[in-house]
Amino acid sequence: MVLVNKFSISTIVLLYLVAFGLLWLGYAFFVAPVFGYAGFKWSPNVFKIIESLLIICILLWFLPSNFKKPSDFFVHMHFLLPILPMLVLYGASDYAREYMYFVVLAFAIVCVIRRLRLPIIKGDIVPTSVMMWGSLLFVLSYILGIIMQGGLAYFNLDLQKVYEFRVNAAENLPGIAGYLTPLVSNILLPFILVLGVSQRKWIIACLAILGSVMMFALASHKSALFYPLIVAAIYFIVRSEKRIIPMLLGSYVLFVIISLFPFFL
């Protein structure tokens, strides 16, 4: 058992360092040259690069190597998605040290607080079926509301034309839609999809996918298509129960490689 834990920790450290290196390559050879006009400058600072690597190694002491509860998975997700890319930017673009340290400190506090033992609320406060059907009804009502506002005039399924339709589609809707559209696309629809799959309600899952396609077509936000897929992938990774953390990190590294491969070709 001890050997397995040591192997898992060494694998996790290696995968994080590989992910950091790949993000660094992507920023140096693609992001900074292509999007430098948008503020992604290339101004590497050797000391801050070393700081970033030390911060990664220190924070890994706070991160779990095994999956025992949901927060074990989500702290890794939080570290992979905002923190690790920010550390790359910190060293590659010579950004402010104070801001980066505030972010790292906040993440460390989250890692410490999650270790506290809190009372567990047992039982279903809201039945799963109520959450599933209630969320689905709200989503369907919102989509119908967009259609009734004339949203079909901006119906678009072409990923390359989202920016041509997005502004007009947003101006066609009332201001509150700016808050409701992300709620529906990025939270409720992925939530409904996972509930449908976990409860083996395949009609519900199909309706969630259809709803995501409709939200993309009506609002021209690509996240409506990709968020449900990402959440579904996370669900199936978590269900594997064994070696979840290495699988998550391996998937992250593979995704970055796949993203960089067409550019280097």
Buried (B, 14 or more C-beta within 10 A) or exposed (E): EEEEEEEBBEBBBEBBBBBBBBBBBBBBBBBBEEEEEEEBBBEBBEEBBEBBBEBBEEBBEBBBBEBEEEBBBBBBEBBBEEBBBBBBBBBBBBBEEEEBEEBBEEBBEBBEEBEEEEEEEEEEEEEEEEBBBBBBEBBEEBBEBBEEBEBEEBEBEEEEEBEEBBEEBBEBBEEEBEEBBBEBBBEBBBBBBBBBBEEEBEEBBEBBBEBBBBBBBBBBBEBBBBBBEEBBEBBEBBEEEEBBBBBBBBBBBEBBBEEBEEEEE
